[in-house]
Protein backbone atom coordinates (compact mmCIF):
# COMPACT_ATOMS: atom_id res chain seq x y z
CA UNK A 1 0.00 0.00 0.00
CA UNK A 2 1.39 3.40 -0.94
CA UNK A 3 2.22 5.97 1.78
CA UNK A 4 1.25 9.63 1.26
CA UNK A 5 2.89 12.32 3.35
CA UNK A 6 0.33 14.98 4.03
CA UNK A 7 2.60 17.09 6.39
CA UNK A 8 3.74 20.66 5.30
CA UNK A 9 7.21 19.58 4.16
CA UNK A 10 7.72 22.68 2.09
CA UNK A 11 7.46 24.94 5.14
CA UNK A 12 9.88 22.73 7.08
CA UNK A 13 12.33 22.79 4.17
CA UNK A 14 11.99 26.58 3.99
CA UNK A 15 12.71 26.88 7.69
CA UNK A 16 15.70 24.58 7.37
CA UNK A 17 17.09 26.69 4.54
CA UNK A 18 16.60 29.80 6.64
CA UNK A 19 18.49 28.24 9.50
CA UNK A 20 21.27 27.16 7.18
CA UNK A 21 21.42 30.68 5.65
CA UNK A 22 21.63 32.41 9.01
CA UNK A 23 24.20 29.90 10.14
CA UNK A 24 26.33 30.57 7.10
CA UNK A 25 25.81 34.31 7.58
CA UNK A 26 26.95 34.03 11.21
CA UNK A 27 29.98 31.98 10.20
CA UNK A 28 30.89 34.58 7.52
CA UNK A 29 30.43 37.43 9.98
CA UNK A 30 32.57 35.65 12.56
CA UNK A 31 35.22 34.96 9.92
CA UNK A 32 35.13 38.62 8.85
CA UNK A 33 35.49 39.76 12.46
CA UNK A 34 38.39 37.37 12.95
CA UNK A 35 40.01 38.58 9.75
CA UNK A 36 39.54 42.23 10.80
CA UNK A 37 41.07 41.48 14.19
CA UNK A 38 44.00 39.64 12.62
CA UNK A 39 44.51 42.45 10.09
CA UNK A 40 44.44 45.03 12.88
CA UNK A 41 46.97 43.03 14.92
CA UNK A 42 49.21 42.69 11.87
CA UNK A 43 49.01 46.42 11.16
CA UNK A 44 49.78 47.18 14.81
CA UNK A 45 52.81 44.93 14.58
CA UNK A 46 53.96 46.69 11.45
CA UNK A 47 53.41 50.11 13.07
CA UNK A 48 55.35 49.02 16.15
CA UNK A 49 58.15 47.68 13.98
CA UNK A 50 58.24 50.93 12.00
CA UNK A 51 58.27 52.96 15.21
CA UNK A 52 61.19 50.88 16.47
CA UNK A 53 63.01 51.49 13.18
CA UNK A 54 62.28 55.20 13.43
CA UNK A 55 63.53 55.29 17.01
CA UNK A 56 66.70 53.44 15.97
CA UNK A 57 67.25 55.84 13.08
CA UNK A 58 66.72 58.84 15.36
CA UNK A 59 69.29 57.46 17.77
CA UNK A 60 71.77 56.91 14.94
CA UNK A 61 71.09 60.40 13.61
CA UNK A 62 71.81 61.86 17.05
CA UNK A 63 75.07 59.92 17.21
CA UNK A 64 75.96 61.13 13.73
CA UNK A 65 75.16 64.71 14.75
CA UNK A 66 77.52 64.35 17.70
CA UNK A 67 80.22 62.94 15.44
CA UNK A 68 79.66 65.69 12.88
CA UNK A 69 80.02 68.31 15.63
CA UNK A 70 83.25 66.63 16.75
CA UNK A 71 84.50 66.60 13.16
CA UNK A 72 83.71 70.31 12.81
CA UNK A 73 85.57 71.03 16.03
CA UNK A 74 88.51 68.97 14.79
CA UNK A 75 88.46 70.88 11.50
CA UNK A 76 88.53 74.17 13.41
CA UNK A 77 91.43 72.92 15.50
CA UNK A 78 93.14 71.71 12.32
CA UNK A 79 92.69 75.08 10.62
CA UNK A 80 94.07 76.89 13.70
CA UNK A 81 97.05 74.53 13.83
CA UNK A 82 97.68 75.01 10.10
CA UNK A 83 97.51 78.77 10.56
CA UNK A 84 100.00 78.55 13.43
CA UNK A 85 102.21 76.29 11.34
CA UNK A 86 102.16 78.77 8.46
CA UNK A 87 102.99 81.63 10.83
CA UNK A 88 105.84 79.64 12.36
CA UNK A 89 107.16 78.70 8.92
CA UNK A 90 106.92 82.31 7.81
CA UNK A 91 108.74 83.49 10.92
CA UNK A 92 111.32 80.75 10.45
CA UNK A 93 111.93 81.80 6.84
CA UNK A 94 111.95 85.52 7.64
CA UNK A 95 113.74 85.49 11.00
CA UNK A 96 116.93 86.82 9.44
CA UNK A 97 115.10 89.24 7.13
CA UNK A 98 115.26 92.20 9.50
CA UNK A 99 119.00 91.80 10.01
CA UNK A 100 119.61 91.71 6.26
CA UNK A 101 117.09 94.50 5.77
CA UNK A 102 118.89 96.92 8.05
CA UNK A 103 122.18 95.87 6.53
CA UNK A 104 120.82 96.57 3.04
CA UNK A 105 119.40 99.91 4.16
CA UNK A 106 122.89 100.95 5.21
CA UNK A 107 124.46 99.63 2.00
CA UNK A 108 121.93 101.06 -0.45
CA UNK A 109 121.51 104.62 0.85
CA UNK A 110 123.74 106.94 -1.22
CA UNK A 111 125.69 109.99 -0.15
CA UNK A 112 123.50 113.05 0.02
CA UNK A 113 120.43 111.20 1.34
CA UNK A 114 119.25 110.17 4.77
CA UNK A 115 116.16 108.49 6.17
CA UNK A 116 113.86 110.19 8.64
CA UNK A 117 111.44 107.30 9.25
CA UNK A 118 110.61 103.82 8.06
CA UNK A 119 107.47 101.74 8.53
CA UNK A 120 106.79 98.12 7.65
CA UNK A 121 103.34 96.70 6.99
CA UNK A 122 103.38 93.12 5.77
CA UNK A 123 105.86 92.89 2.91
CA UNK A 124 105.67 96.64 2.22
CA UNK A 125 108.31 98.99 3.62
CA UNK A 126 107.67 102.75 3.56
CA UNK A 127 110.80 104.91 3.60
CA UNK A 128 110.66 108.64 4.31
CA UNK A 129 113.76 110.78 4.04
CA UNK A 130 115.51 113.82 2.59
CA UNK A 131 117.98 114.08 -0.27
CA UNK A 132 120.13 116.66 -2.05
CA UNK A 133 118.44 116.20 -5.44
CA UNK A 134 116.15 114.04 -7.53
CA UNK A 135 119.21 112.30 -8.95
CA UNK A 136 120.09 111.13 -5.44
CA UNK A 137 116.58 109.70 -5.03
CA UNK A 138 116.88 107.92 -8.38
CA UNK A 139 120.24 106.47 -7.36
CA UNK A 140 118.72 105.29 -4.09
CA UNK A 141 115.90 103.57 -6.00
CA UNK A 142 118.40 101.83 -8.30
CA UNK A 143 120.41 100.62 -5.30
CA UNK A 144 117.26 99.29 -3.59
CA UNK A 145 116.05 97.40 -6.65
CA UNK A 146 119.51 95.88 -7.10
CA UNK A 147 119.41 94.54 -3.53
CA UNK A 148 118.56 90.82 -3.16
CA UNK A 149 116.41 91.46 -0.06
CA UNK A 150 114.31 94.30 -1.47
CA UNK A 151 112.22 94.23 -4.60
CA UNK A 152 110.39 96.78 -6.76
CA UNK A 153 110.35 100.35 -5.50
CA UNK A 154 107.53 102.85 -5.97
CA UNK A 155 108.14 106.57 -5.73
CA UNK A 156 105.28 108.21 -3.86
CA UNK A 157 106.52 111.78 -3.72
CA UNK A 158 109.59 113.97 -4.02
CA UNK A 159 109.38 117.73 -3.48
CA UNK A 160 111.58 120.64 -2.54
CA UNK A 161 110.37 121.83 0.86
CA UNK A 162 113.52 123.05 2.65
CA UNK A 163 114.76 125.76 0.29
CA UNK A 164 118.51 126.29 0.47
CA UNK A 165 119.41 123.56 2.96
CA UNK A 166 121.86 120.80 2.13
CA UNK A 167 119.03 118.25 1.67
CA UNK A 168 116.03 120.22 0.39
CA UNK A 169 114.09 117.35 -1.22
CA UNK A 170 111.71 115.22 0.81
CA UNK A 171 110.91 111.82 -0.67
CA UNK A 172 108.72 108.84 0.15
CA UNK A 173 109.33 105.35 -1.23
CA UNK A 174 107.33 102.14 -0.92
CA UNK A 175 109.55 99.06 -1.20
CA UNK A 176 108.34 95.49 -1.64
CA UNK A 177 110.38 93.14 0.53
CA UNK A 178 111.51 89.84 -0.93
CA UNK A 179 113.90 86.93 -0.57
CA UNK A 180 117.35 86.56 -2.13
CA UNK A 181 117.12 86.20 -5.89
CA UNK A 182 118.53 83.35 -7.93
CA UNK A 183 121.81 83.58 -9.78
CA UNK A 184 121.48 85.82 -12.79
CA UNK A 185 118.37 87.50 -11.39
CA UNK A 186 120.17 90.59 -10.00
CA UNK A 187 121.46 91.45 -13.45
CA UNK A 188 118.00 91.34 -14.98
CA UNK A 189 116.61 93.11 -11.95
CA UNK A 190 119.18 95.89 -12.23
CA UNK A 191 118.49 96.29 -15.94
CA UNK A 192 114.80 96.56 -15.28
CA UNK A 193 115.47 98.87 -12.35
CA UNK A 194 117.11 101.48 -14.54
CA UNK A 195 114.00 102.23 -16.64
CA UNK A 196 111.89 102.26 -13.51
CA UNK A 197 114.24 104.69 -11.80
CA UNK A 198 114.52 106.85 -14.90
CA UNK A 199 110.73 106.94 -15.23
CA UNK A 200 110.51 107.86 -11.56
CA UNK A 201 113.00 110.67 -12.08
CA UNK A 202 111.08 111.81 -15.13
CA UNK A 203 107.87 111.79 -13.12
CA UNK A 204 109.42 113.61 -10.16
CA UNK A 205 109.84 117.07 -11.77
CA UNK A 206 106.22 116.98 -12.92
CA UNK A 207 105.20 116.68 -9.29
CA UNK A 208 107.13 119.80 -8.39
CA UNK A 209 105.58 123.24 -8.54
CA UNK A 210 106.83 125.46 -11.41
CA UNK A 211 108.71 127.75 -9.03
CA UNK A 212 110.28 124.81 -7.22
CA UNK A 213 111.28 123.18 -10.51
CA UNK A 214 112.91 126.41 -11.64
CA UNK A 215 114.80 126.80 -8.38
CA UNK A 216 115.76 123.11 -8.25
CA UNK A 217 117.65 123.10 -11.58
CA UNK A 218 120.46 125.50 -10.53
CA UNK A 219 120.88 123.66 -7.24
CA UNK A 220 121.19 120.27 -8.95
CA UNK A 221 123.70 121.72 -11.40
CA UNK A 222 125.61 123.36 -8.56
CA UNK A 223 125.74 120.13 -6.56
CA UNK A 224 126.83 118.19 -9.66
CA UNK A 225 129.55 120.75 -10.36
CA UNK A 226 130.68 120.77 -6.75
CA UNK A 227 131.10 117.01 -6.53
CA UNK A 228 133.98 116.70 -9.07
CA UNK A 229 135.69 119.62 -7.45
CA UNK A 230 135.68 117.88 -4.09
CA UNK A 231 136.99 114.65 -5.54
CA UNK A 232 139.62 116.33 -7.69
CA UNK A 233 141.18 118.22 -4.78
CA UNK A 234 142.56 115.16 -2.95
CA UNK A 235 143.81 113.68 -6.22
CA UNK A 236 145.75 116.79 -7.14
CA UNK A 237 147.16 117.06 -3.64
CA UNK A 238 148.12 113.41 -3.73
CA UNK A 239 149.79 113.94 -7.08
CA UNK A 240 151.65 116.92 -5.73
CA UNK A 241 152.67 114.92 -2.72
CA UNK A 242 153.96 112.14 -4.94
CA UNK A 243 155.81 114.58 -7.13
CA UNK A 244 157.17 116.26 -4.08
CA UNK A 245 158.29 112.94 -2.67
CA UNK A 246 160.01 112.13 -5.95
CA UNK A 247 162.08 115.28 -5.82
CA UNK A 248 165.57 115.02 -4.34
Buried (B, 14 or more C-beta within 10 A) or exposed (E): EEEEEEEEEEEEEEEEEEEEEEEEEEEEEEEEEEEEEEEEEEEEEEEEEEEEEEEEEEEEEEEEEEEEEEEEEEEEEEEEEEEEEEEEEEEEEBEEBEEBBEEBBEEBBBEBBEBEEBEEEEEEBBBBBBBBBBBBBBBBBBBBBBBBBBBBBBBEEBBBEEEEEEBBBBBBBBBBBBEEBEEEEBEEBBEEBBEBBEEBBEEBEEBBEEEBBEBBEEBBEEBEEEEEEEEEEEEEEEEEEEEEEEEE
